Amino acid sequence: MSYHSKLNRNIADLKYRESEKGYFYALWSSIKYVRNVPYSIKDRDHLLELWNNHKKEYGPYCRYTGILLTTKRSTGEGWKRGRPTNISIDRLDPRRPYEEGNIVFCSWEFNNRKSGVTPEDCKRILEVYEEMNARS
């Protein structure tokens, strides 16, 4: 294979991986194979359908922060865990599986910050926050 045909193939592969369809193929794979968490999302097309429903209601924005979500790869920039604005799938309640009604499309950065915090944890954090602000 010549240099130019290999380069063209790499460019086409990157273009596909950064498309919504290609990006969601990788997200689906991460749910299905990498994470050791139950899921009931049928396949990549089902996940893409959920994303399209999200876009109809909220646009292509993070449900938590409102920032524009991206599908950029870090190719050629060394290993990176994720781009801050890339689409990530958060389980609203980390004790439940990846399933319709428990997933939220958000930015990678926000999902990384949220980690495994449960809704009950959030309520308790707010209670403590309000209590401490009342003292000030």
C-alpha positions as CSV (number, residue, x, y, z in Angstrom):
1,M,0.0,0.0,0.0
2,S,1.4,3.4,-1.0
3,Y,1.9,6.2,1.5
4,H,-0.9,8.3,-0.1
5,S,-3.4,5.5,-0.1
6,K,-2.6,4.7,3.6
7,L,-2.8,8.4,4.5
8,N,-6.2,8.7,2.6
9,R,-7.5,5.6,4.5
10,N,-6.4,7.1,7.9
11,I,-8.1,10.3,7.0
12,A,-11.3,8.5,6.1
13,D,-11.1,6.4,9.2
14,L,-10.7,9.5,11.4
15,K,-13.6,11.2,9.6
16,Y,-15.8,8.2,10.3
17,R,-14.7,7.9,14.0
18,E,-15.5,11.6,14.5
19,S,-18.9,11.3,12.9
20,E,-21.9,10.8,15.2
21,K,-22.4,7.3,13.9
22,G,-18.7,6.4,14.4
23,Y,-18.4,8.1,17.7
24,F,-21.5,6.3,19.0
25,Y,-20.1,2.9,17.8
26,A,-17.2,3.6,20.2
27,L,-19.5,4.7,23.0
28,W,-21.6,1.5,22.6
29,S,-18.4,-0.6,22.7
30,S,-17.3,1.1,25.9
31,I,-20.7,0.3,27.5
32,K,-20.8,-3.3,26.2
33,Y,-17.2,-4.4,26.5
34,V,-15.0,-2.2,28.7
35,R,-17.3,-1.3,31.6
36,N,-18.3,-4.1,33.8
37,V,-21.7,-2.7,34.4
38,P,-25.1,-4.1,33.3
39,Y,-26.9,-2.5,30.4
40,S,-30.2,-2.9,28.6
41,I,-29.6,-0.7,25.6
42,K,-30.0,-3.1,22.7
43,D,-27.3,-1.9,20.3
44,R,-25.5,1.1,18.8
45,D,-28.5,2.1,16.8
46,H,-30.7,2.1,19.9
47,L,-28.1,4.3,21.6
48,L,-28.0,6.6,18.6
49,E,-31.8,6.8,18.7
50,L,-31.6,7.9,22.4
51,W,-29.1,10.6,21.4
52,N,-31.3,11.8,18.6
53,N,-34.2,12.0,21.1
54,H,-31.9,14.0,23.4
55,K,-31.0,16.4,20.5
56,K,-34.7,16.9,19.7
57,E,-35.4,18.0,23.2
58,Y,-32.1,19.7,24.3
59,G,-30.1,20.2,21.2
60,P,-26.5,18.8,20.9
61,Y,-25.8,20.2,24.4
62,C,-24.7,18.7,27.8
63,R,-27.8,18.1,29.8
64,Y,-26.1,19.3,33.0
65,T,-24.0,22.3,31.8
66,G,-25.5,23.3,28.5
67,I,-22.2,23.3,26.6
68,L,-22.0,22.1,23.0
69,L,-21.0,18.5,22.9
70,T,-18.3,17.2,20.5
71,T,-17.1,14.0,19.0
72,K,-13.4,14.9,18.5
73,R,-10.6,12.3,18.7
74,S,-7.2,13.1,20.2
75,T,-5.3,11.4,17.3
76,G,-1.8,12.6,16.9
77,E,-1.8,14.4,20.2
78,G,-0.7,11.6,22.4
79,W,-2.9,9.6,24.8
80,K,-5.7,11.5,26.4
81,R,-8.5,10.2,28.6
82,G,-11.0,12.3,26.8
83,R,-11.8,15.7,25.5
84,P,-13.6,17.9,28.0
85,T,-16.5,18.6,25.6
86,N,-16.9,15.2,24.0
87,I,-20.2,13.3,24.5
88,S,-20.2,11.0,27.5
89,I,-23.0,8.8,28.9
90,D,-23.7,9.3,32.5
91,R,-25.8,6.9,34.6
92,L,-28.0,9.3,36.6
93,D,-28.0,6.7,39.4
94,P,-24.7,4.8,39.3
95,R,-26.3,1.8,41.1
96,R,-28.6,1.1,38.2
97,P,-27.5,-0.2,34.7
98,Y,-27.1,1.7,31.5
99,E,-30.8,1.8,30.5
100,E,-33.3,4.1,29.0
101,G,-34.5,6.4,31.8
102,N,-31.1,6.2,33.6
103,I,-28.7,7.7,31.1
104,V,-27.9,11.3,30.5
105,F,-25.8,12.7,27.6
106,C,-23.3,15.1,29.0
107,S,-19.8,16.3,28.6
108,W,-16.9,14.0,29.4
109,E,-15.5,16.6,31.8
110,F,-18.8,16.8,33.8
111,N,-19.2,13.0,33.9
112,N,-15.7,12.6,35.1
113,R,-16.2,15.2,37.9
114,K,-19.6,13.6,38.9
115,S,-18.0,10.1,39.0
116,G,-20.1,7.8,41.2
117,V,-22.2,10.3,43.1
118,T,-25.7,9.1,43.7
119,P,-28.8,11.4,43.8
120,E,-28.9,10.8,47.6
121,D,-25.3,12.0,47.8
122,C,-26.3,15.2,45.9
123,K,-29.1,15.9,48.3
124,R,-26.8,15.4,51.3
125,I,-24.2,17.7,49.8
126,L,-26.8,20.4,49.2
127,E,-28.1,20.1,52.8
128,V,-24.6,20.5,54.2
129,Y,-23.9,23.4,51.8
130,E,-27.1,25.2,52.8
131,E,-26.4,24.6,56.5
132,M,-22.9,26.1,56.2
133,N,-24.2,29.1,54.2
134,A,-26.9,29.8,56.8
135,R,-24.1,30.1,59.4
136,S,-22.2,32.7,57.3
